[in-house]
Every structure is written in structure tokens, then in C-alpha cells.
Amino acid sequence: MSRQLAAADLTRRRILLGGMLAAPLRGHGARAADTASLGDTVRALVQDPRQPLLSAAGLLMRDGEIVQQAQAGWARLAPAQAVSEHTLYRVASVSKLVVAVAVMRMVERGQLALDTDVGQYLDFRPRHPAHPGQPITLRLLLSHRSGLSDALGTRFADGQALRRSLRDPAAWLPQAPGRFFSYCNLAFGLIATVMEAVSGQRFDLLMDELLLAPLGIVGGFNAASLPAEAQRRLASLCRRRGAQWLPQADDAAAGPAAPPAELGQYQPGSNGTLFAPQGGLRISLPGLARMLQLLLDQGRFEGQVLLQPATVATMLNEHWRHAPSLANGDDFGGLFQAWGLGLQHFIDRSGPGYGDRLRRSGGLQAWGHVGDAYGLRAGFFFNPAQRWGMMYVINGLPDDPDTHPGRYSAFDRWEEPLLQALSAALPMPKG
């Protein structure tokens, strides 16, 4: 059987499963009008006759309560399975935020230090070939200022291949470490390798111990290790090509999730890229809401102190802000304007198809992260002072999503309506 499902088939099935397409959460504090607005938006995105999505979902939290949640569309193609509030997605680079929180737990434990040469934790010493006297530190890696690039790839078959890549001048930018911002996925592969070397644990298991288990989150960086029931809730990530949905990752029709082939002889601390720390977390939106609650409550969650408030404040301290006159970084088409430690600072810059604005009328600033991989885009945003957070996932983007820019930001034509619906209930700027 073909693993491709025609968009027209989904339209026909939508009539039969209409009651399952959007499931707003009518929890404490929810307002009917707000919930309907988000529900209408996700339905419209999935049912768009010109550029339909396979699925769309969003969640809004205020003052510790989930006040809106809605989703529409399909988690899997063959057999067809509607999304639910508990669908698990491979959330792409939103994973980096979760990894950064875990790093800071290890910093608090005294296992890691932000400004120590990471070579002291490894049995090799990563160095910029043109600037060998400049140590590579976790602070530089988390803030994307290490000088490392993705030019040679982000996943390597073994530790030797990773080391060869890090020694190759082609893997590095011309600028010295600390002088230039350039978003880098491989930086998180190196971070994961450091975490393993210090702990002696595999990255996927370590992330469960440090964060996922304490937060009660069902999910992880190794789909094959998820409970069978959770694996059945995994969304198949797809791209749309013409009238067909083409599975790209977590393809249910291909059979049960398999662990990385290299795990049999794997030595922790040799090659953390195996677990896709830059984007391989499988998690639901309510699971991400638990991470959000931890950050809004300055490191506390249900009586546990997982981080000290000062540690959270360190993460939310700007380490880079785009200054075009100084040529101090690559703003990724205007999306990246400021950065902390593992988190982006959204500072409300706006232009046609440019900027990090979260609401059409402006006035919102937030911390968080976005993600983009395998036909999925995701966003996670929060404002600790105003105690709100919002998140979304969309799945089934076309092959050319960047040709569909937003009107007032670098977000695309699907993300902007979702952000608008989510932010409608948030405070308007005064004056």
C-alpha cells in the first residue's frame, strides 16, 4: 500500500470525522469566545482549499492554567488517525530549549560550568582552527556564538566522524568564537556529547532523568524507548507535494519506531548527535506546558525545585542582540533578533516578511524557541513577568514553505494566524 494519502481523501474523511478535528480544552478559566477563535483557526488552516495543512494545534497558558487548547487534522495517514490533545510530535528545534534547561540543571549540580573549555570534559578538545587559542564553552554553544556551523552536517555515525568534522576548517565560520551569532544545530550535538561524558549516561536516558521524569512528561529523544501506548500517539511528520502527503519522520506505516542502529556498541560521551538533541524530542503540547510551567515558576514544579531562580534569570539574560551596523550576526531572514542561553528573545521587531513580532498589533515580548523540520513548524513562547505562555505545531507544510512569508514578521502564512489567535487574549500595550 502506498504511504501517500491524497489531500482530497482527507477532505472526504473530514466530513466523517468532523467532531474529532478540533478539541478545545474547556478547563478552568477558559473563555468560550477565545477557545472558539483558536478552534476556528486550526480548522481553517487544515481545511484551506489552497494550501491545507495535515494538522495544526495550539495551547495558551495564563497564571498556571491552560486556558485554551485546540487541534485539528490528522496525526497519521495510514491508517488515518485524528490528532488529539495528547498527540506527540517531533518538535524540531523547540527541543533545544529543553536541552538548555537540562544543561543548567547539571550546572547547578556542579557537573558543568558555562565558561569552562568543553575540552576539559571530553577526551578531545574542540577548537576553531583559525582561532585555536579561544576556548569553546557551553555559554558560547548555547548562545550560538561558538563559530561552529552546520556546513558538514548535524548527525554523525560515530565519534570519530564527529571529531573529524570538528577538526575540519569547513565546519567553522570565519569569525572568532564569541564575535558573531550564527544559529547552529551541531552545537547541540556537541553539548549532548559533553553531557554524556560528564554523567556517563546516554543522552536520551539522561534527559529523562534530569527533566522529563521529574516533570511527569511522556516523551523523549528516542522514539523506540517510548511506551507502546505513547508510540501509538506519535504524529507522522509529512510534507505536501501536489496532492500527496509524503511522510518524512515517525512514519507509522513503516512500522514500529527503531532505535539508532549504532546504539549496540555505543559509548556515552563519544557522539551525542545520534539522538538528534537539536530537534529530536517527541512530546505533546500538554507535556510542553509542564516545561512552560517550570519556567514561569522560576524553576519550581509541583513542590520540586529543579532550578534556582537565579539560574533561570541567567538563561533569560541576553547574550546577543542583532545590530546590523555592527555586522554581529546572521538574523536568519529577520527571525532571530536576540538570544539568551538556549532561548530566543522575541523583541517585537516587524516588517513585511521580516522580524520576530508575535501579534499583528505588536506589544508582545517573550522568550522561547521555534522549530522547523520534516514538514513541521513549532513555536514555544513565554513571558515570565506577565505569566503567560503559548505554543503551536503545524504539520504538512509544502516543499517550499519559505515562499509563503508572513505579512508582518518572518513567521509564515500559517504561523501568523495561529499566533494571532493565541495572543488575542493577552495584554495589549498601554498608551
C-alpha positions in Angstrom: 0.0 0.0 0.0 1.2 3.5 -0.8 2.2 5.6 2.2 0.9 8.7 0.4 -2.6 9.9 1.1 -4.2 12.4 -1.3 -5.4 15.7 0.2 -8.8 15.1 -1.5 -9.2 11.9 0.5 -8.6 13.9 3.7 -11.3 16.3 2.7 -13.8 13.5 2.3 -12.8 11.9 5.6 -13.1 15.2 7.3 -16.8 15.1 6.8 -17.0 11.7 8.6 -14.7 12.7 11.5 -15.6 16.4 11.9 -16.3 16.0 15.6 -12.8 14.8 16.2 -11.0 17.6 14.3 -10.9 20.3 16.9 -11.0 19.6 20.7 -10.8 22.9 22.6 -10.0 22.4 26.3 -12.8 23.7 28.4 -10.8 23.8 31.6 -10.8 26.2 34.5 -10.5 29.8 33.3 -11.3 29.1 29.6 -13.4 31.7 27.8 -15.7 30.4 25.2 -15.0 33.1 22.6 -11.2 32.7 23.0 -11.4 28.9 22.6 -13.7 29.2 19.6 -11.3 31.6 18.0 -8.4 29.2 18.3 -10.5 26.2 17.3 -11.8 28.1 14.2 -8.2 29.0 13.3 -6.8 25.5 13.4 -9.8 24.2 11.5 -9.4 26.8 8.8 -5.7 26.0 8.4 -6.4 22.3 7.9 -9.3 22.9 5.6 -7.7 25.7 3.5 -8.6 24.8 -0.1 -5.4 26.3 -1.5 -2.7 25.3 1.0 -4.2 22.8 3.5 -2.2 21.5 6.4 -2.2 18.0 7.6 -2.7 19.2 11.2 -2.5 22.3 13.4 -2.6 22.7 17.2 -2.2 25.4 19.7 -2.2 25.9 23.5 -2.3 29.0 25.7 -1.5 29.1 29.4 -2.1 32.0 31.8 -1.3 32.1 35.5 -0.6 28.4 35.8 -3.8 27.3 33.9 -4.2 26.0 30.4 -7.0 28.4 29.2 -7.1 27.4 25.5 -6.1 24.3 23.6 -7.4 23.2 20.2 -6.2 20.9 17.4 -7.4 19.9 14.0 -6.4 17.4 11.4 -4.6 14.1 11.3 -1.8 12.6 13.3 -1.2 9.7 10.9 -2.1 8.8 7.4 -2.3 5.0 7.0 -4.5 4.1 8.8 -5.9 7.6 9.3 -5.8 8.8 12.9 -7.1 12.2 14.0 -4.9 14.4 16.2 -5.8 14.7 19.9 -4.6 16.9 22.7 -2.2 14.1 23.6 -0.6 13.6 20.2 3.2 13.5 20.4 5.2 15.5 17.9 8.8 15.6 17.0 9.0 19.3 17.8 12.2 20.1 15.9 14.3 22.9 17.4 12.0 23.5 20.3 14.0 20.6 21.6 16.9 22.9 22.1 15.1 24.8 24.8 14.5 21.6 26.8 18.2 20.6 26.4 19.3 24.0 27.7 17.2 23.6 30.8 18.8 20.2 31.4 22.3 21.7 30.9 21.5 24.3 33.6 20.4 21.5 36.0 23.9 20.0 35.5 25.5 23.4 36.1 23.6 23.7 39.4 24.8 20.3 40.4 28.4 21.3 39.8 28.9 18.8 36.9 29.3 21.5 34.3 30.3 25.2 34.1 29.2 27.6 31.5 32.6 29.2 30.9 34.9 26.1 31.1 36.5 24.9 28.0 34.3 21.9 26.9 37.5 20.1 26.0 38.1 19.6 29.7 35.0 17.3 29.8 35.9 15.3 26.7 38.8 13.2 25.5 39.4 15.7 22.7 39.5 19.5 22.6 37.2 21.2 20.0 38.9 24.3 18.7 38.2 26.8 15.9 41.1 26.0 13.5 41.7 29.7 12.8 41.4 30.7 16.4 42.9 27.8 18.4 43.6 30.0 21.5 39.9 30.7 22.1 38.2 28.0 24.2 34.8 26.7 23.1 32.4 26.9 26.1 28.9 25.9 26.9 27.9 29.6 27.1 29.1 30.1 23.5 27.4 27.0 22.3 24.1 27.7 23.9 24.0 31.2 22.6 25.1 30.2 19.1 28.3 32.3 19.2 30.9 29.5 19.1 31.8 29.9 15.5 30.6 26.4 14.7 28.4 25.8 11.7 26.3 23.1 10.2 28.2 23.0 6.9 29.4 19.4 7.4 26.2 18.1 8.8 24.5 17.6 12.2 24.5 13.8 12.7 27.5 11.6 12.5 27.7 7.8 12.5 30.3 7.6 15.2 32.6 9.6 17.5 35.5 9.5 15.1 33.4 11.1 12.3 32.2 13.8 14.8 35.8 14.6 15.7 37.0 14.7 12.1 34.2 17.2 11.4 35.1 19.4 14.3 38.8 19.5 13.2 37.8 20.5 9.6 38.0 24.2 8.9 34.9 23.9 6.7 32.8 23.3 9.9 33.7 26.7 11.2 32.8 30.3 10.4 35.5 32.9 9.6 34.6 34.8 12.7 36.3 34.1 16.1 34.2 32.5 18.8 32.2 35.0 20.8 32.2 37.6 18.0 29.3 36.5 15.7 25.9 34.9 16.1 25.1 32.1 13.7 22.4 29.6 14.6 24.0 26.1 14.8 22.3 22.7 15.2 25.7 20.9 15.5 26.4 22.9 18.6 23.7 20.9 20.4 25.2 17.6 19.2 28.5 18.8 20.9 26.6 19.8 24.0 24.9 16.4 24.2 28.3 14.7 23.9 29.6 16.8 26.8 26.5 16.0 28.9 27.1 12.3 28.3 30.8 12.5 29.0 30.3 14.1 32.4 27.3 11.9 33.5 28.4 8.6 31.9 24.8 8.2 30.7 23.3 8.1 27.2 21.8 11.4 26.3 18.2 10.1 25.9 18.3 8.5 29.3 19.9 11.5 30.9 17.2 13.8 29.6 14.6 11.6 31.1 16.3 11.6 34.5 17.1 15.3 34.5 13.8 16.7 33.3 11.1 14.5 31.7 10.6 12.2 34.6 10.5 14.9 37.3 8.0 16.9 35.2 5.9 13.8 34.5 6.3 14.2 30.8 5.7 11.2 28.5 8.1 11.7 25.7 11.8 11.6 24.9 14.7 11.7 22.4 14.4 8.1 21.4 11.1 7.2 19.9 11.8 3.4 20.2 12.1 3.7 24.0 8.7 5.3 24.4 5.9 3.1 25.9 3.8 1.3 23.3 0.8 3.5 24.0 2.9 6.7 23.5 4.3 5.3 20.3 0.7 4.9 19.0 0.2 8.6 19.7 3.2 9.8 17.6 2.4 12.1 14.7 3.8 11.2 11.3 5.6 14.3 10.0 4.8 15.0 6.4 5.4 17.4 3.5 2.8 18.1 1.0 3.8 17.7 -2.7 1.0 18.5 -5.1 -2.0 16.5 -3.8 0.1 14.0 -1.8 1.3 13.9 1.8 4.8 12.4 1.9 5.9 11.0 5.3 9.3 12.4 6.4 9.7 11.3 10.0 8.0 9.0 12.5 6.2 7.3 9.7 3.6 4.9 11.3 3.1 3.0 8.1 6.8 2.0 8.1 6.4 0.0 11.3 7.3 0.5 15.0 10.0 3.1 15.8 13.5 1.7 15.7 16.4 2.8 17.9 19.5 4.3 16.3 21.4 1.4 14.6 24.6 2.5 16.3 23.4 2.0 19.8 24.6 -1.6 20.2 28.2 -0.6 20.7 27.6 3.0 21.8 29.9 4.6 24.4 28.3 7.6 26.1 30.3 10.7 25.6 31.5 9.8 22.2 28.8 11.1 19.8 25.6 12.7 21.2 24.5 13.6 17.7 22.9 10.1 17.5 19.9 11.3 19.5 19.2 14.5 17.5 19.5 16.8 20.5 19.0 19.7 18.2 15.4 18.6 17.3 14.5 15.0 18.2 12.3 15.5 21.2 8.9 13.8 20.9 6.4 15.5 23.2 2.8 16.6 23.4 1.6 20.2 23.9 0.4 19.4 27.4 3.9 18.0 28.0 5.5 21.2 26.8 3.0 23.1 29.0 4.7 21.4 32.0 8.1 22.7 30.8 6.4 26.1 30.4 5.1 26.0 34.0 8.6 25.2 35.3 10.0 28.3 33.5 7.1 30.6 34.6 7.6 29.5 38.2 11.3 30.2 38.1 12.4 26.6 38.3 9.8 25.1 40.6 7.2 22.5 39.6 4.7 20.8 41.9 6.8 21.2 45.0 10.1 20.3 43.3 12.9 22.8 42.9 14.5 21.8 39.6 16.3 25.1 39.1 17.1 28.1 41.2 15.5 31.5 40.2 19.0 32.9 39.6 19.7 30.1 37.1 16.5 30.8 35.2 17.5 34.5 35.2 20.9 33.6 33.7 19.1 31.8 30.8 16.9 34.8 30.2 19.9 37.2 30.1 20.5 38.5 26.6 23.9 37.3 25.2 23.3 38.7 21.7 21.2 41.3 20.0 21.2 41.9 16.3 22.9 45.1 15.4 23.1 45.4 11.6 25.5 48.3 11.7 28.0 46.1 13.6 27.5 43.0 11.4 27.4 41.0 14.6 25.3 38.0 13.4 23.0 36.3 10.9 19.4 37.2 11.7 18.0 34.3 9.7 15.9 36.4 7.5 14.9 38.6 10.4 13.5 35.9 12.6 16.4 36.0 15.1 16.8 39.4 16.8 18.1 38.5 20.3 19.3 35.4 22.2 19.9 34.2 25.7 21.2 30.8 26.8 19.3 28.2 24.7 16.4 30.6 24.3 15.5 33.2 21.8 14.3 36.6 23.0 11.4 37.9 20.8 11.7 41.7 21.0 8.8 42.7 18.7 10.7 43.8 15.5 8.5 43.9 12.5 8.4 44.3 8.7 6.9 42.7 5.7 8.1 39.1 5.9 10.7 40.2 8.5 11.0 40.3 12.2 10.0 38.4 15.4 6.7 40.0 16.0 4.2 37.7 17.7 1.0 39.7 17.2 -0.1 41.9 14.3 -0.7 44.9 16.5 2.6 44.4 18.3 3.3 45.0 22.0 4.3 41.4 23.0 7.8 40.4 24.0 8.7 36.8 25.0 11.3 34.2 25.4 11.2 30.8 23.8 12.1 28.9 20.7 10.9 27.9 17.2 11.3 24.8 15.2 11.3 23.7 11.6 11.9 20.2 10.3 10.3 17.4 8.1 7.3 19.5 7.2 6.6 20.6 10.8 6.9 24.0 12.3 6.6 24.7 16.0 6.8 27.6 18.4 7.1 28.0 22.2 6.8 31.4 23.8 6.5 32.7 27.3 6.7 36.0 29.3 7.6 35.3 33.0 6.7 38.8 34.2 3.2 38.6 32.7 2.9 34.9 33.5 1.6 33.7 30.1 2.9 31.2 27.6 1.7 29.9 24.2 2.8 27.2 21.8 1.8 25.7 18.5 2.6 23.0 16.0 1.7 22.7 12.3 2.4 19.7 10.2 2.2 19.0 6.5 3.9 22.1 5.0 4.6 22.2 1.3 8.1 21.7 0.0 8.5 25.4 -0.4 7.2 27.0 2.9 9.6 29.9 2.7 7.8 31.1 -0.4 4.8 31.8 1.7 6.0 34.6 4.0 4.0 36.3 6.7 2.7 39.9 6.4 4.3 41.5 9.4 7.0 39.0 10.6 9.4 36.3 9.5 6.8 33.7 10.5 4.9 32.1 7.6 1.3 32.5 6.4 0.2 29.6 8.6 2.0 30.6 11.7 0.8 34.2 11.8 -2.9 33.3 12.1 -2.2 30.8 14.8 -0.1 33.3 16.8 -2.8 35.9 16.3 -5.5 33.6 17.7 -3.3 32.5 20.6 -2.3 36.1 21.5 -5.8 37.6 21.2 -6.4 37.1 25.0 -3.1 38.5 26.1 -2.5 42.0 27.4 -2.5 44.9 25.0 0.3 47.5 25.3 -0.6 50.6 27.3 -0.6 54.1 26.0 
